[in-house]
Amino acid sequence: MKKQKVTLETIANEIGTTKVSVFKALKNQPGVSEELRKRVLQVSRELGYVAKAASNTYTSIKLGFLVAKRFFLDTDNFYTNIYYHLSRECAAHNINISLYILTSDEEENCELPITLQQDQNALDGFFIAGQLPSRYMLNAVLKSKLPVVAIDFYDVDLQIDSIVTDNFLSGTMVTQYLIDMGHRDIGFVGDPHYTTNVLDRFCGYNKALIQNQLAFNKDWHLINNDRLGKYTIDYSLPDKLPTAFVCHCDMAAHNLLLKLQSKGIVVPDQVSLISFDNTELSQNISPSLTTINISKTDISLKAFKRMLHRIKQPSMEPQTDLINNWLVRRDSVKRIAAEQLSIR
């Protein structure tokens, strides 16, 4: 009978700990107690574990990708693209990565997806894509004790690695672009309480208004999605519209475009729209959207490297990596005369 191969997972299951802890103990890395280290070494000898020769691949590493359903597939392809690029990077290094979709009920009850609960002892770490409430992160995610890398959000209450874009600067940039195009009456579409991304973009938008001595008009602040990320056109437009809107993402801009078109308002001739993310949607609608490009490839590569670093150096202080953005000019913004008034 062929002898069963002894792996890190075999040792972890025998002891009742995680693969990460076994790996640290065998490599004499910090992060495990001396008692556990001795136990791992003892069990590995008893089971006849043979360490793999060093190589440029990471075939023993297994990772997870956790994303809330409200962020994935149903709205736009931003996080779908990130998962695609991250999967390619993992495949290039012979690393296995599994996708876990978090339902609204699981999020509300601070529960990991059932499949992730079943797999977590076999995982070496996982990515969180899209912001989840601090309560969920503390009561569900961080209890796993696995390395975590946050993608596209940060949380000052949590000590975790984050890969983010400079949304504050981008919010200022797009608003200043509209001002340079002659616009003085500029609204904002998005709920600052939804995610830190929206909040930072909203704050950047306000900074540009203040720097140019322009007033914020609360009547021009629209919200067209709910807490679950669902968009609707069942909302009222102000009687007096601004000449431009900064929209917190491409989907929000597309939704507003449909609303304006339903009222016979022409974009960009009467109202200009500018947004964020540069998803496929921004290119496939008419008019195509002027939007901030966020490189999904760069985010994925940074997240991948940060995760490997975290697994190797678990005691390292949490790191935040910033991804550069740039403006993609298309057809949804029109230059106007400085004296042009808001439309009624």
N, C-alpha and C positions, 0 to 999 in steps of 0.2 A: 504493500500500500504506500502510495506517495505521501511523504511527510508534508503537512500543511505549512505554508510559509508564515513565518512570524513577522508581523509588521508592528509599527507604532500603535496602530489601532488595536491589535491583539493585546498588547501590553496594557493599553489604556482600559480596555474592557475588563481585563483580569483584575486590575487594581481598583477600577471604578473612578477613573479620572479622565481628563481630556488628552487628545493627541498632542496638543500644544504643551501641556505640562510634562508629558513623557519626553518630548523633543528637547525641552529646556533642561530636564534632568540629565539626559544622556549627553547633551552638549555642554553641561556644567554652566548653564546660563542662569542669571538671576530670575527671580519670579516664582520660585518653588521653595518649599521648606526643606530643611536638611533631612527631616524624617521621610518626606515623600521622595527625595532624591535617592536615598539609600534603598527605599522600597522598590523604586523603578529599576535601579541597577541589579538588585537581587532577583526580581522577577524576570528581567531581560536575560540574565544568565541561566535561570532555571528553564526558560522556554527556548533557549538556544538562539536568541536574536543575534543576527549578523548585520552590522551597520553597512549601509551602501557606501560604495566608493564615491568620493566627491565628483560632481559633474556640473555641467552648466544648465541642467534642467532641474525641475522641482516636482518630479512625478509623485512624491508622497503628499504634496500639499493639495488640500481641497478647500475651496472657498464658496461662500454663498453671496447672493445678491438679493437684498430685501427691498421691496418697493411697494408703496401703498397702491391699491387698485385705482384710486382717484388720480394718481399721477401717471398711470401706465396704460398705454394702448387706447383707452376710451377718449382721451382728450387730444393729445398730439403725439408725435413720435420722438420727442426730445429724450426721454429716459429709455425708450426702446432703442434708440441709436447708441446711447451710452452703453447699454448692456451688450449690444452687438459688437462694438469696438472692444469692450473689455473682454468679451468671450474670445475674440480673435487673439488678443494679447495673451490670454491664459493658454489658449490652444498652442500658440507658438512656443510656449515654455512647458508644454505637457502638464499643465495644471488644470484640474477639473473645477468647473464653476457651475453652481446650480441656482436656478431662479426661484424665488419665493414671493408670492403675491399676497399682500396683507389686505384683508377685507376690512370694511368699516367697523363691523362688530368686533373683530379681533383687536383693532386699534382702540376702540372704546373701552374694551375690557382688559386692556394691557396684556394681551396674549400673543405669543408668537404663532405664526401659521403652524398647523399640525405637522406638516411635512418638515418644517424647520425644527420643531421640537424633537422629532424623531431623528433628525440628522445631526443635531448640533454637537454631539460628542465625537462625530467623525470629521467635523470642520476644524480648520485651523484659523479661520477668521471670516468676517463677512462685511460686505459693503451695505450701507444704507443710502438709498437714492431718493432724494426729495425729503423735505423736512417733516419730521414726526414730532408730536408734542413732547415736551420735556418729561412729562409724567410717564408717557409710554417708554421713552428711552431709559429712564431710571428704573422702572418697575418690570420691564420686559427685556429690553436689549442688553443693558449693561449687567444684568444678573447672570448672563451666560458666561461672563468672565473671558470671552473670546476677544481677540483684537478686532476693533471696529474702525472703519474709515467712512466718514460721512461725505457723500457726494452732493454737491450743489447746495449745501447749507452749512451753517455753523450754529452752535448753541453755547453761549458764554457760561451756562450753568453746568456744562458737561466737559470732562477732560478727555476729549477724543480728537483724533486727527481729522482734518477737514480739507476738502478740495473745493474751492469756491471761485467765483468770478467777482470782480470789483463792481458790484451792482450800484453802489453809491456813485462812483465815478461815471458809470454808464448812464445812470439816470440824469446826471448833470449834463453829460455829453449830448444826449438826444434832445434834451430841452433846449440847450444852447444852439444846437443845429436848427431847430425850428425858429428860434429867435433870429438867427442869422439869415433865415429865409424870409424874414419880414413879419413873422407871427408875434403878436403881443398878447392875444387872448388864447391861453393854452390850458386845456383840461387834462385830467388824469383818469385812467380807467384801471381799477384794481383795488383790492382790499388790503391795506397795510397790515392787518392782523392775520392775514392768511399764512404768509411765510416771511422769513427774514429777507428773502429775495425781493418780494414786493415792497416790504417796508423800506429797504435800502434804496430801491429805485424811486420810491415816492419821496424819500428824503433828498435824494439827488435832484429830482425834479424841482422841489421847493428851494433848494440852494440856488439853482439857476435863476428861478424867478426872483429871489431876493437880491442876487448879484446884479440883476438887470432892473431892479426897482419895479418889478411887476407884482401885482396882487394875486394871491391865491383866492379863487372863487369857489366856495364849497358847492355851488350849484353845478359846477363843471366837474365835480368828482363823482364818477359813476362806478358802480360795482355790478358786474354782469355774470358772476359765478358764485356758487354757494360754497360751504365748507368742504363739501365732497368733490369740488372741482367741476360740477355740472354747470354748463353755460345756458343762458336763456336770453330771449329777446323780449321777454315779458317785463319790461321796465320802461319808465318814462324818460324821455329826453327833456332837457330844460327848454323853456320857451325861447330863450336866447342862447344859441350855440356858440362856442368858441370857434376860432378858425382852424384849430388843430387840437388833437388829443395825443398824449403819451399813453400808450397801452402797455400794461405790465408784461404781456407776452403776445405771441402771434395769434394764438387762439382767441384771446380777448379782443384783439384788433379785428380779426375776421368776424367775430360776433357783432361788434359795433358796426362794422361795414354793412352787414346784413340788415341791422336795425336802421341805419341811415338810408340805405337803398329802399327799404320798405316805406319810408316817408318821402321818397323822391329827392333825397339829398345826394348830390354827386360828389364822390371822392376821386381826386383831390380838388376838383374845381371849387367846391364850396367848403369842404372840411378836409384837412390833411390828417393822416394817421401815421404814427411811427411806433415801432414795437421792439421786442426783444426775442432772441433765440435763433432766428434764421432757420426755422424748420422748413421741411418741404412744403408745408401749407403756405408759407409766405411767398413762395415762388409760383404756386399753382393757382392762386386766386387772381381776380382782376378787379382793380389794379393790383399788381404785385407789391408787396410791402417793403418799405424802407425799414430796416431792422438791424439790431445789434447782433453780429455773429458771435456765437459762443461755440468754440471748437469742441465738439464731442470727442474727437480723437485725442486732443490734448488732455481733456478731463480724464478720459479713460486711462491713458498712459501714466499720468501723474498718480491717479488712484492706485493703479497696479503697483507702481514702484513704492508708493508710500506703504501699502499693505505688506509687501515683502520686507521692507525695512522695519516695520512694526513687529512682525513675527520674529525677526532676528534680534531686535533691540527692544524688548517689551517694556523696559524701565525708562526709555527715552521720554522726555517731555513731549506732550502733544504738539503737533505741528500743523500749521495752516498754509496750504499752497494756493497761490493766486494764479488764475488763468487770465491771459490777456484777451480783450475783446476789441472789435472794430466795427465801424458802421458800414453796412451794405446799402448803397443808395439805389432805390428802384423807383416805382411810379406813384407811390401813395402820398408824397409830399410835394406841394406846389409852392413856388416862391410867390409872395404877394406884396403889394405895395404897402408901405408902412402905415398909410392912412386908412387902409381897408378896415371896415368895422366888422364886429361879430355879426353873424347872420341871424335873422329872426324867422 
